[in-house]
Amino acid sequence: MDVVGSFRVNKVLAVKGNTQYLLFFLKDRILFIQTGGQFSDFRYILGYGLPVLFFGILAGVMETNLSNSEDAPALYMFIGAVFGALVGFVIVQKFIKPARKKATQLENLKTMSEEQLLAQNKNNFMILFQDVSRIYVEKSSSGLNGPRTGIITIEAFIKDTYDIAPGQNYNECASLVSTLLPDKTHGYLV
């Protein structure tokens, strides 16, 4: 498989969980390889885990203000902080550590053949460049579901929008798309 470039995207869905894909750009097609659900990327978890920790501390502070006891303020603040820390610990153990392990597994995908990748998951698919009518690339730092690098909208058989996953260089992603599909790429470019 002759991969020209790749980057990660997230298909944001309103009703059910998001789906993460690794896009492999070949000379004449794009492979969409599902790499996980919405909690597979530890950057998203950090986006949710840190607010939970903050919420725990805030809940303790708010309870402190509502309490009339002199000993209660410190106790409630401590309980809120412990609750936030416990939730943060669970998030690290359940989501972040497995996500880091999965990141190393993603490198192994590059050694597989196109047929193996497509057969690996029923949600994997490909789009031929000739079937693409337009690709719109836009820089964006945040969305409803947390941080993102940008947005890519692909119009082929249907129009699908994906978030370019956080932690990637937007200019490299946009440059890859505009280099391979120069006459079909629109929007903010490098």
MDAnalysis code that builds the backbone (N, CA, C; Angstrom):
import MDAnalysis as mda
import numpy as np

u = mda.Universe.empty(570, n_residues=190, atom_resindex=np.repeat(np.arange(190), 3), trajectory=True)
u.add_TopologyAttr("name", ["N", "CA", "C"] * 190)
u.add_TopologyAttr("resid", np.arange(1, 191))
u.add_TopologyAttr("resname", ["MET", "ASP", "VAL", "VAL", "GLY", "SER", "PHE", "ARG", "VAL", "ASN", "LYS", "VAL", "LEU", "ALA", "VAL", "LYS", "GLY", "ASN", "THR", "GLN", "TYR", "LEU", "LEU", "PHE", "PHE", "LEU", "LYS", "ASP", "ARG", "ILE", "LEU", "PHE", "ILE", "GLN", "THR", "GLY", "GLY", "GLN", "PHE", "SER", "ASP", "PHE", "ARG", "TYR", "ILE", "LEU", "GLY", "TYR", "GLY", "LEU", "PRO", "VAL", "LEU", "PHE", "PHE", "GLY", "ILE", "LEU", "ALA", "GLY", "VAL", "MET", "GLU", "THR", "ASN", "LEU", "SER", "ASN", "SER", "GLU", "ASP", "ALA", "PRO", "ALA", "LEU", "TYR", "MET", "PHE", "ILE", "GLY", "ALA", "VAL", "PHE", "GLY", "ALA", "LEU", "VAL", "GLY", "PHE", "VAL", "ILE", "VAL", "GLN", "LYS", "PHE", "ILE", "LYS", "PRO", "ALA", "ARG", "LYS", "LYS", "ALA", "THR", "GLN", "LEU", "GLU", "ASN", "LEU", "LYS", "THR", "MET", "SER", "GLU", "GLU", "GLN", "LEU", "LEU", "ALA", "GLN", "ASN", "LYS", "ASN", "ASN", "PHE", "MET", "ILE", "LEU", "PHE", "GLN", "ASP", "VAL", "SER", "ARG", "ILE", "TYR", "VAL", "GLU", "LYS", "SER", "SER", "SER", "GLY", "LEU", "ASN", "GLY", "PRO", "ARG", "THR", "GLY", "ILE", "ILE", "THR", "ILE", "GLU", "ALA", "PHE", "ILE", "LYS", "ASP", "THR", "TYR", "ASP", "ILE", "ALA", "PRO", "GLY", "GLN", "ASN", "TYR", "ASN", "GLU", "CYS", "ALA", "SER", "LEU", "VAL", "SER", "THR", "LEU", "LEU", "PRO", "ASP", "LYS", "THR", "HIS", "GLY", "TYR", "LEU", "VAL"])
u.atoms.positions = np.array([
    [0.856, -1.170, 0.000],
    [0.000, 0.000, 0.000],
    [0.904, 1.236, 0.000],
    [0.701, 2.100, -0.955],
    [1.526, 3.286, -1.128],
    [0.822, 4.501, -0.523],
    [1.054, 4.741, 0.773],
    [0.395, 5.834, 1.493],
    [1.152, 7.136, 1.257],
    [0.435, 8.150, 0.752],
    [1.026, 9.461, 0.531],
    [1.036, 10.255, 1.833],
    [-0.024, 10.115, 2.620],
    [-0.132, 10.811, 3.893],
    [-1.328, 10.322, 4.675],
    [-1.406, 10.734, 5.924],
    [-2.541, 10.315, 6.751],
    [-2.752, 11.327, 7.873],
    [-3.981, 11.362, 8.386],
    [-4.289, 12.097, 9.602],
    [-5.581, 11.561, 10.192],
    [-5.807, 11.903, 11.474],
    [-6.961, 11.384, 12.202],
    [-8.118, 12.371, 12.154],
    [-9.337, 11.833, 12.048],
    [-10.552, 12.649, 12.086],
    [-11.564, 11.998, 13.010],
    [-12.547, 12.774, 13.429],
    [-13.639, 12.284, 14.263],
    [-14.950, 12.623, 13.577],
    [-15.775, 11.633, 13.373],
    [-17.112, 11.849, 12.830],
    [-18.010, 12.168, 14.019],
    [-18.454, 13.407, 14.094],
    [-19.269, 13.856, 15.219],
    [-20.729, 13.550, 14.910],
    [-21.342, 12.784, 15.787],
    [-22.742, 12.399, 15.628],
    [-23.541, 12.926, 16.809],
    [-24.707, 13.480, 16.525],
    [-25.518, 14.087, 17.578],
    [-26.235, 13.053, 18.437],
    [-26.679, 11.963, 17.849],
    [-27.528, 11.016, 18.561],
    [-26.739, 9.907, 19.241],
    [-25.720, 9.394, 18.577],
    [-24.924, 8.325, 19.189],
    [-23.472, 8.764, 19.286],
    [-22.630, 7.927, 19.849],
    [-21.236, 8.285, 20.064],
    [-20.484, 8.576, 18.782],
    [-19.463, 9.387, 18.902],
    [-18.638, 9.734, 17.759],
    [-17.806, 8.542, 17.317],
    [-17.309, 8.607, 16.085],
    [-16.457, 7.563, 15.541],
    [-15.153, 8.193, 15.088],
    [-14.032, 7.580, 15.461],
    [-12.724, 8.071, 15.046],
    [-12.220, 7.261, 13.866],
    [-11.656, 7.975, 12.901],
    [-11.085, 7.342, 11.717],
    [-9.650, 7.818, 11.527],
    [-8.842, 6.953, 10.971],
    [-7.535, 7.327, 10.465],
    [-7.684, 7.367, 8.950],
    [-7.447, 8.525, 8.341],
    [-7.563, 8.660, 6.894],
    [-6.205, 8.375, 6.264],
    [-6.181, 7.390, 5.383],
    [-4.990, 7.105, 4.588],
    [-5.232, 7.664, 3.197],
    [-4.382, 8.583, 2.779],
    [-4.479, 9.136, 1.433],
    [-3.522, 8.377, 0.534],
    [-4.082, 7.688, -0.455],
    [-3.279, 7.000, -1.457],
    [-3.245, 7.888, -2.700],
    [-2.705, 7.417, -3.797],
    [-2.593, 8.244, -5.005],
    [-3.940, 8.548, -5.642],
    [-4.927, 7.652, -5.461],
    [-6.208, 7.847, -6.145],
    [-7.426, 7.634, -5.248],
    [-7.206, 7.519, -3.946],
    [-8.322, 7.236, -3.036],
    [-7.997, 7.623, -1.600],
    [-9.055, 7.687, -0.801],
    [-8.917, 7.918, 0.640],
    [-9.506, 6.699, 1.348],
    [-8.740, 6.105, 2.239],
    [-9.242, 5.004, 3.062],
    [-9.650, 5.568, 4.419],
    [-10.843, 5.228, 4.863],
    [-11.348, 5.614, 6.183],
    [-11.285, 4.377, 7.070],
    [-10.349, 4.362, 7.997],
    [-10.141, 3.197, 8.859],
    [-10.562, 3.574, 10.276],
    [-11.611, 2.911, 10.767],
    [-12.110, 3.217, 12.107],
    [-11.088, 2.788, 13.143],
    [-10.771, 3.722, 14.042],
    [-9.784, 3.432, 15.082],
    [-10.396, 3.427, 16.476],
    [-11.648, 3.833, 16.601],
    [-12.278, 3.799, 17.910],
    [-13.493, 4.679, 17.996],
    [-14.044, 4.708, 19.202],
    [-15.204, 5.534, 19.492],
    [-14.784, 6.872, 20.061],
    [-15.719, 7.567, 20.636],
    [-15.445, 8.941, 21.038],
    [-14.471, 9.052, 22.202],
    [-14.302, 8.020, 22.991],
    [-13.392, 8.112, 24.122],
    [-12.062, 7.416, 23.872],
    [-11.701, 7.189, 22.629],
    [-10.433, 6.536, 22.323],
    [-9.262, 7.508, 22.341],
    [-9.525, 8.765, 22.182],
    [-8.459, 9.767, 22.116],
    [-8.313, 10.442, 23.466],
    [-7.146, 10.297, 24.099],
    [-6.978, 10.834, 25.449],
    [-7.086, 12.352, 25.492],
    [-6.900, 13.043, 24.361],
    [-7.050, 14.496, 24.369],
    [-8.502, 14.875, 24.626],
    [-9.443, 14.066, 24.124],
    [-10.846, 14.321, 24.408],
    [-11.144, 14.051, 25.876],
    [-10.542, 13.010, 26.417],
    [-10.772, 12.674, 27.815],
    [-10.257, 13.796, 28.706],
    [-9.084, 14.336, 28.372],
    [-8.573, 15.461, 29.159],
    [-9.526, 16.634, 29.081],
    [-10.144, 16.817, 27.927],
    [-11.112, 17.892, 27.774],
    [-12.315, 17.705, 28.678],
    [-12.659, 16.450, 28.979],
    [-13.791, 16.174, 29.864],
    [-13.338, 15.940, 31.302],
    [-12.169, 15.318, 31.505],
    [-11.709, 14.958, 32.842],
    [-11.330, 16.159, 33.690],
    [-10.654, 17.129, 33.099],
    [-10.268, 18.310, 33.871],
    [-11.475, 19.106, 34.350],
    [-12.512, 19.301, 33.516],
    [-13.700, 19.974, 34.042],
    [-14.376, 19.207, 35.175],
    [-14.325, 17.873, 35.133],
    [-14.922, 17.090, 36.215],
    [-14.161, 17.344, 37.514],
    [-12.834, 17.389, 37.441],
    [-12.032, 17.698, 38.620],
    [-12.381, 19.090, 39.138],
    [-12.471, 20.043, 38.240],
    [-12.838, 21.411, 38.614],
    [-14.229, 21.434, 39.244],
    [-15.165, 20.677, 38.653],
    [-16.528, 20.621, 39.177],
    [-16.544, 20.070, 40.605],
    [-15.725, 19.048, 40.856],
    [-15.667, 18.482, 42.206],
    [-15.202, 19.503, 43.224],
    [-14.175, 20.250, 42.880],
    [-13.683, 21.290, 43.787],
    [-14.720, 22.399, 43.940],
    [-15.325, 22.804, 42.825],
    [-16.346, 23.850, 42.860],
    [-17.540, 23.422, 43.710],
    [-17.936, 22.145, 43.576],
    [-19.058, 21.656, 44.380],
    [-18.724, 21.749, 45.866],
    [-17.484, 21.433, 46.220],
    [-17.074, 21.558, 47.610],
    [-17.097, 22.997, 48.086],
    [-16.647, 23.917, 47.251],
    [-16.657, 25.333, 47.611],
    [-18.085, 25.843, 47.746],
    [-18.966, 25.447, 46.827],
    [-20.362, 25.891, 46.890],
    [-21.033, 25.352, 48.142],
    [-20.764, 24.112, 48.475],
    [-21.339, 23.521, 49.686],
    [-20.829, 24.257, 50.915],
    [-19.583, 24.695, 50.843],
    [-19.005, 25.467, 51.937],
    [-19.799, 26.744, 52.164],
    [-20.145, 27.416, 51.091],
    [-20.884, 28.670, 51.200],
    [-22.309, 28.454, 51.706],
    [-22.879, 27.289, 51.441],
    [-24.248, 27.017, 51.854],
    [-24.345, 26.507, 53.290],
    [-23.244, 26.026, 53.808],
    [-23.247, 25.423, 55.139],
    [-23.124, 26.491, 56.220],
    [-23.751, 26.230, 57.370],
    [-23.690, 27.166, 58.497],
    [-22.653, 26.752, 59.532],
    [-22.171, 25.520, 59.465],
    [-21.222, 25.016, 60.458],
    [-19.839, 25.607, 60.204],
    [-19.102, 25.855, 61.298],
    [-17.763, 26.411, 61.153],
    [-16.768, 25.376, 60.640],
    [-16.964, 24.103, 60.983],
    [-16.049, 23.053, 60.537],
    [-16.395, 22.546, 59.138],
    [-17.600, 22.798, 58.689],
    [-18.070, 22.257, 57.423],
    [-17.324, 22.789, 56.203],
    [-16.929, 24.075, 56.133],
    [-16.306, 24.569, 54.906],
    [-15.098, 23.753, 54.457],
    [-14.164, 23.517, 55.335],
    [-12.968, 22.772, 54.962],
    [-13.320, 21.330, 54.607],
    [-14.241, 20.739, 55.372],
    [-14.633, 19.357, 55.118],
    [-15.281, 19.203, 53.746],
    [-16.233, 20.084, 53.411],
    [-16.917, 19.989, 52.123],
    [-15.973, 20.275, 50.961],
    [-15.075, 21.202, 51.145],
    [-14.116, 21.484, 50.091],
    [-13.202, 20.278, 49.887],
    [-12.798, 19.644, 50.977],
    [-11.960, 18.455, 50.896],
    [-12.702, 17.312, 50.198],
    [-13.963, 17.098, 50.576],
    [-14.770, 16.035, 49.951],
    [-14.923, 16.295, 48.451],
    [-15.200, 17.538, 48.063],
    [-15.320, 17.883, 46.647],
    [-14.036, 17.639, 45.889],
    [-12.903, 18.014, 46.493],
    [-11.605, 17.807, 45.838],
    [-11.296, 16.321, 45.698],
    [-11.592, 15.541, 46.752],
    [-11.355, 14.094, 46.690],
    [-12.239, 13.458, 45.614],
    [-13.503, 13.861, 45.547],
    [-14.411, 13.341, 44.526],
    [-13.867, 13.655, 43.130],
    [-13.472, 14.896, 42.903],
    [-12.914, 15.275, 41.602],
    [-11.657, 14.489, 41.275],
    [-10.782, 14.302, 42.263],
    [-9.546, 13.548, 42.046],
    [-9.843, 12.086, 41.738],
    [-10.822, 11.488, 42.435],
    [-11.189, 10.089, 42.167],
    [-11.737, 9.920, 40.750],
    [-12.597, 10.832, 40.333],
    [-13.133, 10.761, 38.966],
    [-11.994, 10.922, 37.963],
    [-11.087, 11.863, 38.221],
    [-9.929, 12.043, 37.338],
    [-9.076, 10.780, 37.276],
    [-8.852, 10.116, 38.422],
    [-8.068, 8.888, 38.454],
    [-8.738, 7.787, 37.634],
    [-10.045, 7.641, 37.793],
    [-10.784, 6.626, 37.029],
    [-10.668, 6.906, 35.543],
    [-10.780, 8.163, 35.146],
    [-10.662, 8.521, 33.727],
    [-9.283, 8.135, 33.201],
    [-8.238, 8.404, 33.966],
    [-6.887, 8.052, 33.536],
    [-6.760, 6.540, 33.369],
    [-7.228, 5.782, 34.358],
    [-7.085, 4.326, 34.325],
    [-7.917, 3.669, 33.225],
    [-9.149, 4.150, 33.034],
    [-10.074, 3.498, 32.104],
    [-9.898, 3.952, 30.661],
    [-9.452, 5.189, 30.464],
    [-9.458, 5.727, 29.114],
    [-8.089, 6.172, 28.613],
    [-7.343, 6.911, 29.397],
    [-6.110, 7.502, 28.882],
    [-5.029, 6.450, 28.668],
    [-4.812, 5.553, 29.628],
    [-3.785, 4.523, 29.454],
    [-4.083, 3.615, 28.256],
    [-5.325, 3.113, 28.104],
    [-5.611, 2.312, 26.908],
    [-5.472, 3.118, 25.612],
    [-5.779, 4.409, 25.644],
    [-5.665, 5.241, 24.446],
    [-4.210, 5.373, 24.018],
    [-3.320, 5.497, 24.979],
    [-1.897, 5.594, 24.632],
    [-1.394, 4.279, 24.039],
    [-1.872, 3.163, 24.571],
    [-1.504, 1.862, 24.020],
    [-2.028, 1.737, 22.597],
    [-3.241, 2.228, 22.371],
    [-3.840, 2.145, 21.049],
    [-3.068, 2.987, 20.036],
    [-2.480, 4.079, 20.487],
    [-1.705, 4.938, 19.589],
    [-0.547, 4.166, 18.963],
    [0.084, 3.286, 19.735],
    [1.167, 2.485, 19.171],
    [0.622, 1.445, 18.196],
    [-0.597, 0.955, 18.448],
    [-1.207, -0.006, 17.538],
    [-1.562, 0.630, 16.198],
    [-1.845, 1.931, 16.209],
    [-2.173, 2.621, 14.960],
    [-1.011, 2.593, 13.983],
    [0.202, 2.621, 14.495],
    [1.377, 2.563, 13.628],
    [1.423, 1.236, 12.869],
    [0.909, 0.167, 13.473],
    [0.899, -1.134, 12.814],
    [-0.054, -1.168, 11.613],
    [-1.054, -0.293, 11.602],
    [-1.989, -0.260, 10.479],
    [-1.292, 0.067, 9.168],
    [-0.228, 0.849, 9.240],
    [0.470, 1.273, 8.027],
    [1.160, 0.117, 7.317],
    [1.352, -0.997, 8.012],
    [2.012, -2.146, 7.401],
    [1.007, -3.103, 6.744],
    [-0.285, -2.874, 6.960],
    [-1.302, -3.771, 6.411],
    [-1.649, -3.379, 4.976],
    [-2.173, -4.332, 4.227],
    [-2.603, -4.049, 2.858],
    [-3.958, -3.339, 2.873],
    [-4.287, -2.731, 1.746],
    [-5.568, -2.027, 1.625],
    [-6.740, -2.969, 1.877],
    [-6.674, -4.166, 1.334],
    [-7.749, -5.149, 1.503],
    [-7.889, -5.562, 2.965],
    [-6.765, -5.759, 3.644],
    [-6.808, -6.128, 5.062],
    [-7.430, -5.022, 5.901],
    [-7.074, -3.788, 5.599],
    [-7.622, -2.660, 6.351],
    [-9.129, -2.542, 6.169],
    [-9.593, -2.654, 4.942],
    [-11.028, -2.522, 4.674],
    [-11.817, -3.678, 5.278],
    [-11.224, -4.865, 5.308],
    [-11.915, -6.043, 5.849],
    [-11.876, -6.079, 7.381],
    [-11.028, -5.292, 7.981],
    [-10.838, -5.329, 9.427],
    [-12.080, -4.899, 10.202],
    [-12.881, -3.977, 9.652],
    [-14.046, -3.451, 10.354],
    [-15.112, -3.112, 9.329],
    [-16.361, -3.411, 9.646],
    [-17.449, -3.137, 8.702],
    [-17.653, -1.645, 8.465],
    [-17.144, -0.803, 9.370],
    [-17.277, 0.643, 9.218],
    [-16.144, 1.272, 8.415],
    [-15.156, 0.479, 8.016],
    [-14.079, 0.994, 7.173],
    [-14.583, 1.105, 5.739],
    [-14.157, 2.170, 5.057],
    [-14.580, 2.349, 3.667],
    [-13.561, 3.197, 2.931],
    [-13.760, 3.326, 1.621],
    [-12.874, 4.149, 0.817],
    [-13.695, 5.028, -0.119],
    [-13.090, 6.138, -0.508],
    [-13.691, 7.034, -1.499],
    [-12.628, 7.291, -2.558],
    [-12.964, 7.019, -3.795],
    [-12.057, 7.302, -4.905],
    [-12.038, 8.802, -5.172],
    [-10.882, 9.327, -5.555],
    [-10.780, 10.754, -5.853],
    [-11.757, 11.168, -6.942],
    [-11.968, 10.290, -7.926],
    [-12.874, 10.621, -9.031],
    [-14.322, 10.780, -8.562],
    [-14.672, 10.188, -7.412],
    [-16.028, 10.308, -6.877],
    [-16.221, 11.554, -6.001],
    [-15.128, 12.225, -5.657],
    [-15.199, 13.416, -4.822],
    [-15.551, 14.612, -5.697],
    [-16.637, 15.302, -5.341],
    [-16.988, 16.502, -6.091],
    [-16.352, 17.740, -5.478],
    [-16.151, 17.714, -4.145],
    [-15.570, 18.874, -3.474],
    [-15.116, 18.479, -2.061],
    [-14.011, 19.065, -1.627],
    [-13.539, 18.925, -0.243],
    [-13.333, 20.331, 0.303],
    [-13.937, 20.592, 1.449],
    [-13.836, 21.892, 2.101],
    [-13.027, 21.714, 3.373],
    [-11.960, 22.490, 3.539],
    [-11.096, 22.398, 4.713],
    [-11.129, 23.739, 5.431],
    [-11.371, 23.692, 6.741],
    [-11.487, 24.926, 7.518],
    [-10.763, 24.756, 8.848],
    [-10.039, 25.797, 9.263],
    [-9.351, 25.759, 10.546],
    [-10.339, 26.108, 11.653],
    [-10.303, 25.345, 12.739],
    [-11.199, 25.575, 13.871],
    [-10.544, 24.973, 15.102],
    [-10.598, 25.690, 16.216],
    [-9.904, 25.209, 17.415],
    [-10.797, 24.461, 18.394],
    [-12.111, 24.678, 18.311],
    [-12.978, 23.965, 19.250],
    [-14.347, 23.737, 18.633],
    [-14.997, 22.688, 19.114],
    [-16.337, 22.340, 18.667],
    [-17.182, 21.941, 19.854],
    [-18.361, 21.462, 19.585],
    [-19.263, 21.057, 20.660],
    [-18.711, 19.903, 21.476],
    [-17.900, 19.057, 20.855],
    [-17.392, 17.875, 21.544],
    [-15.960, 18.024, 22.028],
    [-15.491, 19.247, 22.174],
    [-14.139, 19.444, 22.685],
    [-13.203, 20.007, 21.645],
    [-11.898, 19.891, 21.906],
    [-10.912, 20.495, 21.015],
    [-10.825, 19.784, 19.679],
    [-10.441, 20.541, 18.661],
    [-10.195, 19.972, 17.342],
    [-9.212, 20.887, 16.622],
    [-8.604, 20.368, 15.565],
    [-7.635, 21.125, 14.791],
    [-8.317, 21.880, 13.659],
    [-9.332, 21.279, 13.087],
    [-10.045, 21.880, 11.971],
    [-11.214, 21.000, 11.564],
    [-11.825, 21.378, 10.450],
    [-12.971, 20.640, 9.921],
    [-12.683, 20.290, 8.476],
    [-13.064, 19.088, 8.076],
    [-12.973, 18.685, 6.679],
    [-14.334, 18.152, 6.263],
    [-14.874, 18.714, 5.203],
    [-16.154, 18.266, 4.662],
    [-15.889, 17.659, 3.293],
    [-16.309, 16.418, 3.126],
    [-16.088, 15.701, 1.871],
    [-17.422, 15.469, 1.195],
    [-17.553, 15.965, -0.025],
    [-18.759, 15.739, -0.816],
    [-18.429, 14.719, -1.891],
    [-19.014, 13.542, -1.759],
    [-18.859, 12.491, -2.762],
    [-20.270, 12.005, -3.074],
    [-20.611, 10.811, -2.619],
    [-21.976, 10.319, -2.799],
    [-22.922, 11.071, -1.867],
    [-22.412, 11.367, -0.678],
    [-23.132, 12.194, 0.281],
    [-22.143, 13.219, 0.828],
    [-22.641, 14.183, 1.570],
    [-21.790, 15.207, 2.171],
    [-21.562, 14.836, 3.629],
    [-20.298, 14.606, 4.007],
    [-19.942, 14.230, 5.376],
    [-18.926, 15.207, 5.934],
    [-19.125, 15.599, 7.184],
    [-18.207, 16.514, 7.852],
    [-17.507, 15.790, 8.995],
    [-16.210, 16.021, 9.106],
    [-15.392, 15.397, 10.137],
    [-14.573, 16.471, 10.837],
    [-14.321, 16.275, 12.134],
    [-13.386, 17.123, 12.865],
    [-11.993, 16.550, 12.671],
    [-11.045, 17.402, 12.322],
    [-9.656, 16.958, 12.303],
    [-9.235, 16.874, 13.773],
    [-8.798, 15.700, 14.185],
    [-8.532, 15.427, 15.600],
    [-7.455, 16.355, 16.157],
    [-7.540, 16.662, 17.446],
    [-6.552, 17.547, 18.067],
    [-5.156, 16.936, 18.071],
    [-4.160, 17.816, 18.180],
    [-2.782, 17.352, 18.260],
    [-2.122, 17.165, 16.914],
    [-2.785, 17.561, 15.849],
    [-2.214, 17.427, 14.517],
    [-1.971, 18.815, 13.940],
    [-1.058, 18.893, 13.005],
    [-0.729, 20.168, 12.383],
    [-1.750, 20.451, 11.276],
    [-2.551, 21.499, 11.463],
    [-3.591, 21.831, 10.488],
    [-2.997, 22.096, 9.110],
    [-1.899, 22.846, 9.053],
    [-1.299, 23.191, 7.763],
    [-0.869, 21.952, 6.988],
    [-0.339, 20.950, 7.696],
    [0.057, 19.702, 7.030],
    [-1.163, 18.956, 6.497],
    [-2.244, 18.912, 7.281],
    [-3.466, 18.236, 6.836],
    [-4.059, 18.937, 5.612],
    [-4.182, 20.260, 5.684],
    [-4.754, 21.024, 4.571],
    [-3.871, 20.936, 3.334],
    [-2.563, 20.963, 3.528],
    [-1.630, 20.864, 2.409],
    [-1.724, 19.501, 1.729],
    [-1.860, 18.440, 2.513],
    [-2.001, 17.096, 1.952],
    [-3.240, 17.016, 1.069],
    [-4.361, 17.511, 1.578],
    [-5.617, 17.458, 0.823],
    [-5.514, 18.297, -0.448],
    [-4.995, 19.521, -0.328],
    [-4.941, 20.404, -1.498],
    [-3.919, 19.942, -2.528],
    [-2.884, 19.228, -2.098],
    [-1.892, 18.701, -3.037],
    [-2.474, 17.551, -3.854],
    [-3.219, 16.664, -3.189],
    [-3.767, 15.492, -3.884],
    [-5.027, 15.811, -4.690],
    [-5.808, 16.784, -4.224],
    [-7.054, 17.143, -4.912],
    [-7.102, 18.666, -5.123],
    [-6.184, 19.208, -5.906],
    [-6.091, 20.667, -6.013],
    [-7.324, 21.336, -6.609],
    [-7.959, 20.707, -7.576],
    [-9.119, 21.325, -8.225],
    [-10.422, 21.093, -7.462],
    [-10.386, 20.274, -6.416],
    [-11.602, 19.971, -5.663],
    [-11.558, 20.495, -4.232],
    [-10.430, 21.091, -3.831],
    [-10.263, 21.566, -2.468],
    [-10.658, 23.022, -2.370],
    [-11.493, 23.344, -1.378],
    [-11.977, 24.713, -1.149],
    [-11.843, 25.045, 0.324],
    [-11.992, 26.307, 0.658],
    [-11.950, 26.734, 2.049],
    [-10.611, 27.317, 2.407],
    [-10.364, 27.428, 3.690],
    [-9.113, 28.001, 4.190],
    [-7.979, 27.037, 3.927],
    [-6.989, 27.488, 3.210],
    [-5.847, 26.650, 2.909],
    [-4.585, 27.293, 3.433],
    [-3.497, 26.565, 3.362],
    [-2.200, 27.044, 3.833],
    [-1.739, 28.198, 2.976],
])
